[in-house]
Amino acid sequence: MRLFAALFPDDGAVRELERAVRPLRREDTQGVRWTPVAGWHLTLAFYGEVPDELVPELRQRLAAVATAGSTLTLRLAGGGRFGDRALWAGVDGDTEPLTALATAARATGTALGLLPDERPGYVPHLTVALARRGARTALAPYAERLDAFAGRPWAAGELVLVRSETGPDGSRYSTEASWPLGGGAGG
């Protein structure tokens, strides 16, 4: 199954970002595929296709990562892009512990042979759009317009292992497992 570790912003933070992105969505219907609002998340580690026999150990290790973490105060703010491939909203707040959480989630994937040893540095972000294949859409103007966005703080208190299933309309996400940051019940 195709899996990744993530944090999900609360509904209020999602609504604020949705209001900021709405005018951008109206401008380009050809070159940009806007990600579904219901699936907006902060990816910590993308594991790809995980063999069924590794899923229990991945769960166990991510539970330990979550227990070692703590609730984070974050806010969606600013905008950016990865070249002309992806447009994203930035993240402010407890970014150092967020980066540490992402590093631990990635190390889990590396230890299980799911990720290579060397990975690029973590950039906290929430992807709002992807360039369509073959499209010649410049994402810089969109990122500049999102740069002024500043949402309200929200508490990220749960690490989620997400299953991603791709289809003709994009990816659908479902929770494979979840754990509260700092310990407690979960699973």
C-alpha positions in Angstrom: 0.0 0.0 0.0 1.1 3.6 -0.7 1.7 5.4 2.6 2.9 8.6 4.1 3.2 10.3 7.5 1.4 13.6 8.0 -0.2 16.2 10.2 -3.6 17.6 9.3 -4.5 21.3 10.0 -7.7 21.9 11.9 -10.9 22.9 10.1 -10.5 26.6 10.8 -7.0 26.7 9.4 -8.2 24.9 6.3 -11.1 27.3 5.8 -8.8 30.3 6.1 -6.5 28.9 3.5 -9.3 27.9 1.2 -10.6 31.5 1.2 -7.1 32.7 0.3 -6.7 30.2 -2.5 -10.2 30.6 -4.0 -9.4 33.6 -6.1 -6.3 31.8 -7.5 -8.4 28.8 -8.5 -10.6 31.0 -10.7 -7.6 32.2 -12.7 -6.3 29.1 -14.3 -8.3 26.1 -15.3 -5.9 24.6 -17.8 -2.4 24.4 -16.4 -3.0 23.8 -12.7 -4.5 20.9 -10.8 -5.8 22.2 -7.5 -5.5 19.7 -4.7 -8.7 18.8 -2.9 -9.3 20.8 0.2 -10.5 17.8 2.1 -7.0 16.2 1.8 -4.9 19.1 2.7 -2.1 18.0 5.0 1.6 18.6 5.9 3.6 15.6 4.7 6.3 14.6 7.1 7.6 11.5 5.2 6.4 9.9 2.0 7.1 6.1 2.1 5.7 5.1 -1.3 4.6 1.5 -1.8 5.1 -0.3 1.5 5.0 -4.1 1.5 2.2 -5.4 3.7 4.7 -7.3 5.9 6.5 -4.0 6.8 3.3 -2.1 7.8 3.1 -3.4 11.4 6.7 -2.4 12.1 6.2 1.0 10.4 3.2 1.5 12.7 5.1 0.6 15.8 8.0 2.9 14.9 5.8 5.8 14.1 3.9 5.3 17.4 7.3 5.7 19.1 8.0 8.9 17.1 4.7 10.3 18.1 5.2 9.5 21.8 8.6 11.3 21.7 7.0 14.4 20.1 4.6 17.0 21.6 1.7 19.1 20.4 2.8 21.8 18.0 1.4 25.2 17.6 1.5 25.9 13.9 -0.1 28.3 11.4 -0.3 28.3 7.7 1.4 31.5 6.4 2.9 32.7 3.2 3.3 30.9 -0.1 6.0 29.2 -2.1 6.7 26.8 -4.9 8.9 24.0 -6.0 9.9 25.3 -9.4 6.8 25.3 -11.6 5.8 21.8 -10.3 4.0 22.6 -7.0 2.4 25.6 -5.3 2.2 25.5 -1.5 1.3 27.4 1.6 4.1 27.8 4.1 4.1 27.0 7.8 5.1 29.2 10.8 5.2 28.5 14.5 6.9 25.5 16.1 8.8 24.7 12.9 11.9 23.4 14.7 10.0 20.6 16.5 8.0 20.1 13.3 11.3 19.6 11.4 12.5 17.2 14.1 9.2 15.2 13.8 9.6 15.0 10.0 13.3 14.0 10.4 12.2 11.2 12.8 9.4 10.0 10.5 11.9 10.0 7.6 14.5 8.1 9.7 11.8 5.5 10.3 11.4 5.0 6.6 15.1 4.9 6.0 15.6 2.2 8.8 12.9 0.1 7.1 14.5 0.5 3.7 11.6 2.5 2.3 13.6 5.7 1.8 17.2 6.4 0.7 19.7 7.5 3.3 20.1 10.9 1.9 17.0 13.1 1.5 16.7 16.8 0.8 16.1 19.1 3.8 12.5 19.3 5.0 10.5 22.4 3.9 7.3 22.7 6.1 4.5 23.2 3.6 1.0 22.3 2.5 0.6 21.7 -1.3 -2.4 23.5 -2.8 -1.7 22.9 -6.5 0.3 20.9 -8.9 1.2 21.8 -12.5 -0.6 19.5 -15.0 1.7 17.3 -17.0 2.9 19.1 -20.1 1.4 22.4 -19.0 3.5 25.6 -19.2 2.1 27.4 -16.2 4.3 29.7 -14.2 3.6 29.3 -10.5 5.6 32.3 -9.3 2.7 34.7 -9.6 0.5 32.4 -7.5 3.2 32.0 -4.8 3.6 35.8 -4.7 -0.1 36.3 -4.1 -0.1 33.7 -1.4 2.9 35.3 0.3 0.7 37.8 2.2 -1.5 35.0 3.6 -1.3 34.5 7.4 -3.7 32.2 9.1 -4.5 31.8 12.8 -2.5 29.4 15.0 -3.8 25.8 15.5 -2.6 22.9 17.6 -1.2 19.9 15.7 -1.6 17.0 18.2 -1.8 13.9 16.1 0.7 12.0 13.8 -1.2 10.2 11.0 -0.2 7.4 8.8 -2.1 8.0 5.6 -3.0 5.5 2.8 -3.0 7.2 -0.6 -4.9 5.6 -3.5 -4.5 7.2 -6.9 -7.3 7.4 -9.4 -8.3 9.3 -12.5 -9.4 12.3 -10.3 -6.3 12.4 -8.2 -5.4 10.9 -4.9 -7.8 9.8 -2.2 -6.6 9.6 1.4 -7.6 7.4 4.3 -6.2 7.0 7.8 -4.2 3.8 8.2 -3.3 4.7 11.9 -2.9 7.7 14.1 -1.2 8.6 17.4 -1.4 11.6 19.7 1.8 13.6 19.8 3.4 13.1 23.3 1.7 9.8 23.9 -1.7 8.6 25.0 -4.1 6.3 23.2 -4.1 5.9 19.5 -3.7 3.4 16.8 
